[in-house]
Amino acid sequence: MKHPKQLGFAMVLTLSLGLATTAVGCRQKASGGAASTELDKAERVLATAPATPAPSPGGPPTEPAPAQQMKQAVEAYKGGKLEDAVTRLQALRATTSMTPQQRMALNDAMAAVMADIYALAAKGDARAIQAVKQYEKLQTQKR
């Protein structure tokens, strides 16, 4: 029979390893999942609220509706085209024809996507590293 202190240490060690494994598993699941959830939420918000003003006659052609732009960004992200997704989200951020709710949903989605991309880049993912470079380039570019 083992000494009670040995049993206590073994139990604490086993519980600690179990909790650590659970925490790591949940965090990994949440990183991609959080970005997808925020993107889906933003896509719904942009699809429901009218934001695009009527085009002026004889004016330059209008850009695609924010809902369409968001849909394309979501498709790019979910398709693994991270650099394209970042570019599309940044272009959408520059759109002036959004309601405050749409802008908040877009900012939340962008933050979740970039958190996911930065985490992937830290692990050495080449697509994510390129997406980070593109994001930083777009952030510092003159508008």
Buried (B, 14 or more C-beta within 10 A) or exposed (E): EEEEEEEEEEEEEEEEEEEEEEEEEEEEEBBBEBBBBBBBBBBEBBBEBEBBEEEEEEEEEEBBBBBBBBBBBBBBBBEEBBBBBBBBBBBBEEBEEBBEEBBEBBBBBBEBBBBBBBBBBEEEBEBBBBBBEBBEEBEEEEE
